[in-house]
């Protein structure tokens, strides 16, 4: 039977609840416990698939194709456990379920209410599929006090009561602002936030206090007294130079020890074991992060360069590959909509170029300019999803001289070397989509198998021929119709879907390292196990240094 750790956030958003939850999971794993990560998102969208990366950060794609909040990326990267649709709940999904049941007549004529129908559905989500793990860490999105969040807090209150203290724990991540002129950290916003939680029937067991300065004994005592939280359970969550230093920081504050004490699981022996485990797992990484021997500058050309969270998994995958080479990677973010001379100037001196995934025609010319630059100047290049499609279009236009080569995504006329494919094979069943269908949920999503041709760069990079990667796209390379032009453009299809119909990986033989994939490899990279494509890209870049 699982124990449940509820993580809420107070005072304001962006405190890093996702990273805090993921770190709790990682620390419990080091103690030998099995864990599961779940997230409750109070917004009303059914899933974040149609939400703008500008506002909400990237959409993270799971193995099963679920389009999820970016916090799931942190969960997977920190714990190495793949999450699934069953682990992600939004208000939209809760209501969808409740309304379907109502239409089906399951409520036998009763009027449907937030309590108990909505809250029951939330409780059901939290407790289901958790029987076989020691701990379920359940993060509640948003900030305590948000109107949308109320049913979730109520569900946590009920569950805390039903399962008791032995099986539940409440951790509140909060913020202590530092007032420069006064030279002190302020505890009042946290006191208010905890009061708000208490007024809804939740007493936090641990306060994780995000702040830029260490917490004095005095402020811990004050928070303890005003918030009714034991002093040992008032902990600092200091701003970190790098997110992968956080599990160790929390450990030094005693977080995992106090969690285990709460559940009656801690003893001298396990405390010693965990010290060794932490050293083995994170110490080397910490050393590389703090004192990298090499450095390398790479360029990423995209549309959402102002909000870095829009490319969160990508940035992480690049950093992971850097760690593996003992290198700090400086990313130069280039706005694809900049003037062409500006783009060219910014590309000068970069050792690798990445064109990441993206949607719609905005910025595609700038991205193709970067691809052309990489191709002509022989700079190690990685194209991801749209990056692959644009690599094909660029080569068809500029090498094979098919000037109107384009994608059906950008225009209604031209030679569609990238086109809308109506159906594809998923593990033996044909999935069908229609161009006029809903924008949400019509993409080729999630993990698909791919076969790499022996002897190709892709084969060398992965070290095998059978791979799986996660997808999120509507359009494909139209190799069937444009085989001759694509071949003439120097593009080599080095990986394809199992039935051989959809090109999955392309490369160029006239270039030291030019590779692009229709998938999103960045979703499967982790700090201790970097993705082979990013690893190989950074290696190629370092070798040209
Ligand atoms: N917009 C392209 C498509 O839908 C590529 C998507 C992506 O880069 N994720 O096929």
Boltz pocket constraint, residues with backbone or C-beta under 6 A from the ligand:
constraints:
  - pocket:
      binder: B
      contacts: [[A, 356], [A, 357], [A, 358], [A, 359], [A, 360], [A, 384], [A, 385], [A, 386], [A, 387], [A, 409], [A, 472], [A, 473], [A, 474], [A, 475], [A, 476]]
      max_distance: 6.0
